[in-house]
Amino acid sequence: MVIASTLPTLDKKMEEEVLRALREEFFVGGKSVDEFEADFARYIGVDHAVAVSSGTDALTIALRCLDIKKDVITTSMTFVATPESIVLSGARPKFGDIDTESYNISPEEINKLISEQTEAIMPVHLYGLPCDMKEITDIAEDKGIKIIEDAAQSHGAQCGNRKVGSIGDVGCFSFYSTKNLTVGGNGGMITTNDGKIAEKARLLREHGGSNYSKYIGYNARMNTINAAFGRVQLQCLDQWIKRRHEISKLYKDKLADLMEIKLPIINDEHVYHLFVIQAEQRDELKEYLRKEKIFCGIHYPLPVTSLEPYKQYVDGSYPNAEYLATKALSIPMYPTLENKDIDFICQIIKEFYGEK
Ligand SMILES: Cc1ncc(COP(=O)(O)O)c(C=O)c1O
């Protein structure tokens, strides 16, 4: 038996919808995309959703929509697409260290980084846990700066009674294969309550307005079959989040007493895109699990501030992110993971540390 670190769900209904869209529609854009946008906007609780071809495009286009050209405060521990989109849009990333419990950038850290040059904050709801959006929104309102939520890992996560992606000026989602919601290929979504932002995003995703171009844009349209696939997945999302919660509680019950590991925050807001533990002898444990055909991931082996292209933007220190990079281990987490798999994973982890 092989236990993957993550596994997207594929069922008959998804396959059938893809075939239907392929036969009845025009391959790119169209009715399925319009309907996916409408369903997603309703789910997140915003007025507009604009489908694009990746999460990276969503972030880059969102920044362009807001005309951000100076500093964007973001976290040092994220997937590289976060700072990449900032640079691609023509702005500059300004990195902060992470909080040692939530692994997200904290409002205090953001406050320290704000300067005359700050035009936006890009909080990343890392691993599926929402940032402290109440405090971050207060800071942004006070300073007159914009918020672009990187919600690529947190579809359906709640901050109080609001979903992430509906709180900042713009929210950006990814539907890449490992994400909580996938589209059978690459895809992304921009969410906003601002009609003007949505209108500009629609132009930018299609060459800035195609034959009547108003901007230098992108070819970032969503394919029809991806939207058709995503619509079916969206109907399953809440059920899958519920299962992710059950799995996180099982991990907690079985692993909480192990001194050598630290569990992530377990609460109702988290959607557990990843279940990231901090582990002593992390690399040895990963290898031990692999020998038992249990595959784990590392998110991320380096903070983005240690990556060559981003060093030029670094002007601080990131000890918490650097520490997490040496200890973080993403143990298997996906809705179809069975209870017996969880028992086995926990048994092998305990065995590694010499416990029964
Ligand atoms: C935090 C974060 N931001 C942005 C992205 C970019 O999304 P995509 O891979 O769809 O371009 C991802 C995922 O890949 C991500 O995890």
The ligand as a MOL file (V3000), in Angstrom:
LIG
                    3D

  0  0  0     0  0            999 V3000
M  V30 BEGIN CTAB
M  V30 COUNTS 16 16 0 0 0
M  V30 BEGIN ATOM
M  V30 1 C 0.6400 30.4000 -1.4930 0
M  V30 2 C 0.5590 30.2180 -2.9770 0
M  V30 3 N 0.4780 31.2920 -3.7580 0
M  V30 4 C 0.3760 31.1790 -5.0960 0
M  V30 5 C 0.3610 29.9600 -5.7260 0
M  V30 6 C 0.3460 29.8960 -7.2120 0
M  V30 7 O -0.6770 29.1700 -7.7590 0
M  V30 8 P -0.4940 28.4130 -9.1890 0
M  V30 9 O 0.4130 27.2630 -8.9780 0
M  V30 10 O -1.8940 28.0100 -9.5200 0
M  V30 11 O 0.0440 29.4140 -10.1390 0
M  V30 12 C 0.4180 28.7920 -4.9270 0
M  V30 13 C 0.3470 27.4210 -5.4570 0
M  V30 14 O 0.8900 26.8800 -6.2700 0
M  V30 15 C 0.5450 28.9340 -3.5210 0
M  V30 16 O 0.6300 27.8590 -2.7320 0
M  V30 END ATOM
M  V30 BEGIN BOND
M  V30 1 1 1 2
M  V30 2 1 2 3
M  V30 3 2 2 15
M  V30 4 2 3 4
M  V30 5 1 4 5
M  V30 6 1 5 6
M  V30 7 2 5 12
M  V30 8 1 6 7
M  V30 9 1 7 8
M  V30 10 2 8 9
M  V30 11 1 8 10
M  V30 12 1 8 11
M  V30 13 1 12 13
M  V30 14 1 12 15
M  V30 15 2 13 14
M  V30 16 1 15 16
M  V30 END BOND
M  V30 END CTAB
M  END
